[in-house]
């Protein structure tokens, strides 16, 4: 009997969320969370459920501008050290957007380990913005190089983190934001007081903030005053902006 080769795993894009625009003029890539180390294939339902609410909100908000929103389905569940599989898949997905839709701006929106993937892949030529929700970041180690930030130059970057996150350390995302801000003034970070990793307590405000930022980054909409202030404020103020209850992008 002939030996069967192990099939090569490939990343893929999920179907566009919401009504497919007639002409695409911008794209959002939704990057689910993952594990630090795992060669298993992600569960397609569990891994993407957390990103679908964000994706549907953005697809509705950007329908008239021609926004396409896709969940990225990774090859592996884990980041896997220097392989950085999730970042590789995010980069592939940005290439795939260019192949499908042409030269349109791309925003990478990631949660947890997906947030790290978005930040790492943010240097892709098509990417003009990154939204990292409660990003997982490695502990700082004097023997290892720090998480890179130079690739974020020229991009708009927003990090959102709950102050009571027990799975990903908000202090690490603050430190990364502070390093990124030195090379790129278009970096800001919001803190969601007393919220945890899933950002469920202030879910409506987080979704509103995501819409505000992404529509501004991709289509030039005027963003709300708190976001403008966060970008303009010097560290640490613009990197510890509180997300107020009742936040709405309609409050310009």
ABEGO torsion letter per residue (X at the ends): XBBBBBBBBBBBBBBBBEBBBABBABBBBBBBBBBABBABBBBAAAAAAAAAAAAAAAAAAAAAAGBBBBBBBBABABAGEAAGAAAAAAAAAAAAAAAAAEBBBBBBBBBEAAAAAAAAAAABAABABBBBBGBBBBBBBAABBBBBAAAABGBBBBBBBBAABAABBAAAAAAAAAAAAAABABBBBBBBBGBBAAGAAAAAAAAAAAAAAAAAAAAGBBBBAAAAAAAABBOAAAAABBBBBGBBAABX
